[in-house]
Amino acid sequence: MTAESLRIALLTYKGNPFCGGQGVYVRHLSRELARLGHRVEVIGAQPYPVLDEGEELAGLSLTELPSLDLYRSPDPFRTPKRDEYRDWIDALEVGTMWTGGFPEPLTFSLRARRHLRARRGQFDVVHDNQTLGYGLLGGPDALGAPLVTTIHHPITVDRQLELDAAENWQQRMSKRRWYAFTRMQKRVARRLPSVLTVSGTSRDEIVDHLGVRRDRISVVHIGADTDLFSPDPAVAEVPGRIVTTSSADVPLKGLVFLVEALAKVRAEHPDAHLVVVGKRAEDGPVAAAIERYGLEGAIRFVKGITDQELVDLVRSAQVACVPSLYEGFSLPAAEAMATGTPLVATTGGAIPEVAGPDGETCLAVPTGDAGALAAGLNRLLGDPGLRAVLGAAGRARVLERFTWARAAQGTAELYRAAMDVAPRRSAAPTSVRPHQETAQESRATC
């Protein structure tokens, strides 16, 4: 390590890089920070992060901080055996699950606090990846180093979209209980000294939804691995292929509107078909739409594929599509653009900030509008020249603005700013003792 190197503890309560943006964020950011010469120790729970390897990444390591892994496949919502319980945090985790709540942000934060206190002096900065749990309050005195927190976007947005999509009062009650942890995240976010987010849109949402002061929020754009996600003329383009990344059972992703749009597109382009990178739901609105429009043979779901398989899939598509109702950034948009695949994307959340102007780097359509999606897809499928122009312009935009190397540089600058301010802030007394608040809120969530 050099005099300029930092010792970074990067926390993530969910680290799977193949399912969800948090794992992707941790994997790529940790790699680029290590390439800058910093020592990065990722501290995560199940599903554990998968980190990159190489001689230039000698400063990158993983520390497993296990939970009870209550949502693991193939037995989610399991009840642990008696000999699996280690302490009161485990009991809290199970009790919250039994009553319909989601315990992991709180319980991971408590385990992380205990772990970091035991290793006081070993890190220059602690970087929390959207845990926002009570255990992370208290500043450097509690954690042994100043805290920087990434909030990709407020989960309260997801909560409201889920409630809006609920079909009856039982589903609404279940969603409210599941998302009860967002009350904790809102309280914690307001007390954080340094918040990092990934887009200007997310910054505005954090101010509006969580009540965080704007002067405490810094924007550091994330991006694509432009070496991996790159054009390759050797990969054959498949006529009519549209690709998207989505979880079928998450209303926020807008997949049901893309299914309806595909039915309209096939009237003009009979060979049009959709490949969805994500898990298929056997029931729910998306499954019903596939059956209603007779699209069983025109839609395929893939999951568990390798990075190379994903890149080649995107390269093979004539069009990539992001139909989301809201995104805090949209990695799928940036990655598709980086391959030179032309993009049809909605204007939900920060997507326009990533995808760029309509007609210049993408085709932009309103959210929740299957007709507009179909029109954009039809236009690109029928115009090879426009596909080539938008594909080239999209990659140029990503190279200029959205790379992981730039993200790591900006994040490291924020670390140093937090370290400069931390000694002054840590001298001020806190109005609420973290241990007291944790115990009170723990009882409230059980």
C-alpha positions in Angstrom: 0.0 0.0 0.0 1.1 3.5 -0.7 0.6 6.6 1.4 -2.4 7.5 -0.8 -4.0 4.0 -0.4 -7.1 3.6 1.8 -8.2 0.6 3.8 -11.9 0.2 2.9 -14.6 -2.0 4.5 -17.4 -2.4 1.9 -20.6 -3.8 3.5 -23.3 -5.5 1.6 -26.2 -7.5 3.2 -27.0 -9.1 -0.2 -24.1 -9.6 -2.6 -25.2 -11.9 -5.4 -23.8 -10.4 -8.6 -26.2 -12.4 -10.8 -29.5 -11.2 -9.2 -30.0 -7.5 -8.4 -28.0 -4.3 -8.8 -26.5 -4.3 -5.3 -24.3 -7.3 -6.0 -23.2 -6.0 -9.4 -22.3 -2.7 -7.7 -20.2 -4.3 -5.1 -18.4 -6.6 -7.5 -17.4 -3.9 -10.0 -16.7 -1.0 -7.6 -14.5 -3.2 -5.4 -12.5 -4.3 -8.4 -11.9 -0.8 -9.7 -11.0 0.5 -6.2 -8.5 -2.2 -5.9 -7.0 -1.3 -9.3 -6.5 2.2 -7.9 -4.3 0.7 -5.2 -6.7 0.7 -2.3 -7.2 -2.3 0.0 -10.8 -3.3 -0.2 -12.4 -5.9 2.2 -15.9 -6.7 1.2 -17.9 -7.9 4.2 -21.1 -9.6 3.2 -23.9 -12.0 4.0 -25.6 -14.7 1.9 -25.8 -14.8 -1.0 -22.2 -14.0 -0.7 -20.5 -11.6 -3.2 -18.5 -13.0 -6.0 -15.4 -10.9 -6.5 -13.0 -10.6 -9.4 -9.5 -12.1 -9.2 -6.1 -11.3 -10.7 -2.6 -10.2 -9.8 -3.6 -6.5 -9.9 -6.4 -7.3 -7.3 -4.2 -8.5 -4.5 -5.7 -5.9 -2.2 -9.3 -7.2 -2.7 -10.7 -9.8 -0.2 -14.0 -11.2 1.0 -15.1 -11.7 4.6 -18.2 -13.7 5.1 -20.6 -12.5 7.8 -23.2 -15.2 7.8 -26.9 -14.7 8.5 -29.3 -17.6 9.0 -29.9 -17.4 5.2 -33.7 -17.7 5.7 -34.5 -17.1 2.0 -32.1 -19.5 0.4 -33.1 -21.8 -2.5 -34.7 -24.3 -2.5 -36.3 -23.7 1.0 -37.1 -20.0 1.4 -38.8 -18.9 4.6 -37.4 -21.9 6.3 -37.3 -22.4 10.1 -33.8 -23.0 11.3 -32.9 -26.0 13.5 -32.2 -25.3 17.2 -28.4 -25.8 16.9 -28.3 -23.1 14.2 -29.1 -20.3 16.6 -26.0 -18.5 17.8 -27.2 -15.4 19.6 -30.1 -12.9 20.1 -29.6 -11.4 16.6 -30.5 -14.8 15.1 -33.6 -15.0 17.2 -34.6 -11.5 16.0 -34.0 -12.5 12.4 -36.3 -15.5 12.7 -39.0 -13.7 14.7 -39.2 -10.9 12.2 -39.5 -13.4 9.3 -42.3 -15.3 11.2 -44.3 -12.1 11.5 -44.0 -11.3 7.8 -41.2 -8.8 7.9 -37.9 -8.6 6.2 -35.1 -8.7 8.8 -31.9 -8.7 6.9 -31.1 -4.9 6.8 -31.4 -4.7 10.5 -29.8 -7.9 11.5 -26.9 -7.5 9.1 -26.2 -4.0 10.4 -26.1 -5.3 14.0 -23.6 -8.1 13.0 -21.5 -5.6 11.0 -21.4 -3.2 14.0 -20.1 -5.9 16.3 -17.6 -7.1 13.7 -16.3 -3.6 13.0 -16.0 -2.7 16.7 -13.9 -5.8 17.2 -11.5 -4.6 14.4 -11.2 -1.0 15.4 -8.3 0.8 13.7 -8.1 -1.7 10.8 -10.1 0.5 8.3 -9.9 4.1 7.2 -13.5 4.2 6.0 -16.6 2.1 6.1 -18.8 2.0 3.0 -22.3 0.7 3.5 -24.2 -0.5 0.4 -27.8 0.5 1.3 -28.2 -1.6 4.5 -29.3 1.6 6.3 -29.7 -0.4 9.6 -29.7 0.9 13.1 -26.5 -0.9 13.9 -24.6 1.5 11.6 -25.4 4.6 13.6 -23.0 6.2 16.0 -20.3 7.4 13.7 -16.5 6.6 13.9 -16.8 6.0 17.7 -19.2 3.1 17.1 -17.8 1.7 13.9 -14.1 2.5 14.2 -14.0 4.6 11.0 -16.2 7.2 9.3 -19.2 5.9 7.3 -20.2 6.6 3.7 -23.5 5.1 2.6 -24.7 4.3 -0.9 -28.4 4.7 -1.4 -29.2 3.5 -5.0 -32.8 4.7 -4.6 -35.3 4.8 -1.8 -37.0 1.4 -1.3 -40.1 3.4 -0.4 -40.6 3.8 -4.2 -40.6 0.0 -4.6 -43.0 -0.2 -1.6 -45.5 2.1 -3.2 -45.5 0.4 -6.5 -46.0 -3.0 -4.9 -48.9 -1.6 -2.9 -50.4 -0.1 -6.0 -50.2 -3.5 -7.7 -51.8 -5.4 -4.8 -55.1 -7.0 -5.8 -56.8 -7.1 -2.4 -56.4 -6.0 1.2 -54.6 -9.2 2.3 -51.9 -8.5 -0.3 -51.7 -4.9 0.8 -51.3 -5.9 4.5 -48.6 -8.4 3.5 -46.7 -5.8 1.5 -46.8 -3.3 4.3 -45.4 -5.8 6.8 -42.7 -6.9 4.4 -41.6 -3.3 3.8 -41.7 -2.3 7.4 -37.9 -2.0 7.4 -38.2 1.1 5.3 -39.3 3.0 8.4 -35.9 2.1 9.9 -34.1 3.1 6.7 -35.8 6.4 6.6 -34.8 7.2 10.2 -31.2 6.1 9.7 -30.8 7.9 6.4 -31.7 11.3 8.0 -28.8 10.9 10.4 -26.1 9.9 8.0 -23.2 12.4 7.5 -22.3 11.3 4.0 -24.7 9.7 1.4 -23.6 8.6 -2.1 -26.1 8.0 -4.8 -25.9 7.0 -8.4 -28.0 9.6 -10.3 -29.5 13.1 -9.9 -32.9 11.6 -10.0 -32.1 9.3 -7.1 -30.7 12.3 -5.2 -34.1 14.1 -5.6 -36.0 11.0 -4.5 -33.8 10.6 -1.4 -34.5 14.2 -0.4 -38.2 13.9 -1.0 -38.8 10.3 0.3 -36.3 10.0 3.1 -35.8 13.6 4.2 -32.0 13.6 3.8 -30.5 17.1 3.5 -29.4 17.7 -0.1 -26.0 19.0 1.0 -25.2 15.6 2.5 -25.8 13.8 -0.8 -23.2 13.3 -3.5 -23.8 11.9 -7.0 -21.3 9.4 -8.4 -22.6 7.7 -11.6 -22.0 4.0 -11.9 -21.8 2.3 -15.3 -20.9 -0.7 -17.4 -17.8 -2.9 -17.7 -17.0 -1.5 -21.1 -14.3 -4.1 -21.7 -16.7 -6.9 -21.2 -19.8 -5.2 -22.6 -18.5 -4.2 -26.0 -19.5 -4.7 -29.7 -18.4 -7.9 -31.4 -19.3 -8.3 -35.1 -18.5 -12.0 -34.9 -21.7 -12.5 -32.8 -24.6 -13.1 -35.2 -27.6 -10.8 -34.9 -30.8 -12.8 -34.5 -33.7 -11.4 -36.5 -36.5 -10.2 -34.3 -34.7 -10.7 -31.0 -35.6 -8.3 -28.2 -33.7 -8.7 -24.9 -34.6 -7.3 -21.4 -33.5 -7.8 -17.8 -36.4 -8.2 -15.4 -37.9 -10.1 -12.6 -41.4 -11.2 -13.7 -43.0 -10.7 -10.3 -41.7 -7.1 -9.6 -44.2 -4.5 -10.8 -41.5 -1.8 -10.8 -39.8 -3.5 -13.8 -42.8 -3.1 -16.1 -42.4 -6.4 -17.8 -46.2 -6.9 -18.1 -46.3 -3.9 -20.5 -43.5 -5.3 -22.6 -45.3 -8.6 -22.9 -48.4 -6.7 -24.2 -46.2 -4.6 -26.5 -44.7 -7.8 -28.0 -48.1 -9.1 -28.9 -48.7 -5.9 -30.9 -45.2 -6.0 -32.5 -45.7 -9.5 -33.8 -48.6 -8.3 -35.9 -46.0 -6.3 -38.0 -42.9 -8.5 -37.3 -44.0 -12.1 -36.9 -40.4 -13.2 -36.0 -40.2 -10.8 -33.0 -39.5 -12.7 -29.8 -38.4 -11.7 -26.3 -35.5 -13.1 -24.2 -35.9 -12.1 -20.5 -32.8 -12.3 -18.3 -34.4 -13.2 -15.0 -36.5 -15.6 -13.1 -39.9 -16.6 -14.5 -43.0 -16.4 -12.3 -45.4 -19.3 -12.7 -48.4 -17.1 -11.8 -49.2 -13.4 -11.5 -49.8 -10.6 -14.0 -46.9 -11.5 -16.3 -47.7 -15.2 -16.6 -51.4 -14.3 -17.2 -50.4 -11.8 -19.9 -48.2 -14.4 -21.7 -51.1 -16.9 -21.7 -53.7 -14.2 -22.7 -51.7 -13.1 -25.7 -50.6 -16.6 -26.7 -46.9 -15.8 -26.4 -45.7 -19.0 -24.7 -43.4 -19.8 -27.7 -42.3 -16.2 -28.2 -40.9 -15.4 -24.7 -38.0 -17.2 -23.1 -36.6 -16.7 -19.6 -32.9 -17.3 -18.8 -31.1 -17.2 -15.4 -27.8 -18.3 -14.0 -25.9 -17.5 -17.2 -22.3 -16.5 -17.2 -21.1 -12.9 -17.9 -19.9 -14.0 -21.4 -23.2 -15.6 -22.1 -25.1 -12.5 -21.0 -22.9 -10.2 -23.2 -23.3 -12.5 -26.2 -27.1 -12.6 -25.7 -27.3 -8.8 -25.6 -25.0 -8.6 -28.7 -27.3 -11.0 -30.6 -30.4 -8.9 -30.1 -31.6 -6.4 -32.6 -33.1 -4.3 -29.8 -32.6 -4.0 -26.1 -35.5 -2.8 -24.0 -35.9 -1.3 -20.5 -39.7 -1.1 -19.7 -39.3 -0.2 -16.1 -41.7 2.1 -14.3 -38.8 3.4 -12.2 -35.0 3.0 -12.0 -32.5 4.6 -9.7 -29.9 4.3 -12.5 -30.5 1.2 -14.8 -27.4 -0.9 -15.3 -29.1 -3.0 -18.0 -29.5 0.2 -20.1 -25.9 1.1 -19.7 -24.7 -2.4 -20.4 -26.8 -2.8 -23.5 -25.7 0.6 -24.9 -22.0 -0.4 -24.2 -22.4 -3.4 -26.5 -23.7 -1.1 -29.3 -27.2 -2.7 -29.1 -29.9 0.0 -29.8 -32.2 0.7 -26.9 -35.9 1.4 -26.4 -36.3 2.7 -22.8 -39.0 4.3 -20.7 -38.6 7.6 -19.0 -39.0 6.1 -15.5 -36.8 7.6 -12.8 -33.2 8.0 -13.8 -33.4 6.1 -17.1 -33.3 9.2 -19.3 -30.2 10.3 -17.3 -28.5 7.1 -18.5 -30.0 6.5 -21.9 -29.8 10.0 -23.1 -32.0 12.0 -25.6 -34.8 10.4 -27.5 -33.8 9.9 -31.1 -30.1 10.5 -30.5 -28.9 7.7 -28.2 -32.1 5.7 -27.7 -35.8 5.7 -28.3 -37.6 7.0 -25.2 -41.2 6.1 -24.4 -43.6 6.9 -21.5 -43.8 4.5 -18.6 -46.7 2.0 -18.4 -47.6 2.5 -22.1 -47.6 -0.8 -24.1 -48.6 1.0 -27.3 -45.6 3.4 -27.1 -43.3 0.5 -26.4 -44.6 -1.4 -29.4 -44.2 1.6 -31.6 -40.6 2.1 -30.6 -39.8 -1.6 -31.0 -41.5 -1.7 -34.4 -39.5 1.3 -35.6 -36.2 -0.1 -34.6 -36.9 -3.7 -35.9 -37.8 -2.2 -39.3 -34.9 0.2 -39.6 -31.4 -1.2 -39.7 -29.8 2.2 -40.3 -31.4 3.7 -37.2 -30.3 0.7 -35.2 -26.7 1.3 -36.3 -26.8 5.0 -35.5 -28.4 4.6 -32.1 -26.1 1.7 -31.2 -22.9 3.6 -32.0 -24.2 6.8 -30.2 -25.2 4.7 -27.2 -21.8 3.2 -26.7 -20.1 6.5 -27.1 -22.3 8.0 -24.4 -21.4 5.2 -22.0 -17.7 5.4 -22.6 -17.8 9.2 -22.0 -20.0 9.1 -18.8 -20.7 5.7 -17.3 -17.7 3.5 -16.5 -16.7 1.7 -13.3 -13.2 3.3 -13.4 -14.8 6.7 -13.2 -17.2 5.5 -10.5 -14.3 4.3 -8.4 -12.3 7.5 -8.7 -15.4 9.6 -7.6 -16.1 7.2 -4.7 -12.6 7.4 -3.4 -12.7 11.2 -3.5 -15.9 11.0 -1.4 -14.1 8.7 1.1 -11.4 11.3 1.6 -13.9 14.1 2.1 -15.7 12.0 4.7 -12.4 11.2 6.5 -11.6 14.9 6.6 -14.9 15.8 8.2 -15.2 12.8 10.6 -13.0 14.1 13.4 -15.1 17.2 13.8 -18.4 15.4 13.7 -17.3 12.6 16.1 -16.5 15.1 18.8 -20.2 16.2 18.9 -22.5 14.2 21.3 -25.3 12.2 19.7 -28.9 12.9 20.9 -29.9 9.2 20.9 -27.7 6.4 22.0 -27.5 3.8 19.2 -27.9 0.7 21.5 -31.1 2.2 23.0 -32.7 2.9 19.7 -31.7 -0.5 18.2 -33.4 -2.3 21.1 -36.6 -0.2 20.8 -36.9 -0.6 17.1 -36.1 -4.3 17.3 -39.1 -4.8 19.5 -41.2 -2.8 17.1 -40.4 -5.0 14.1 -41.1 -8.3 15.8 
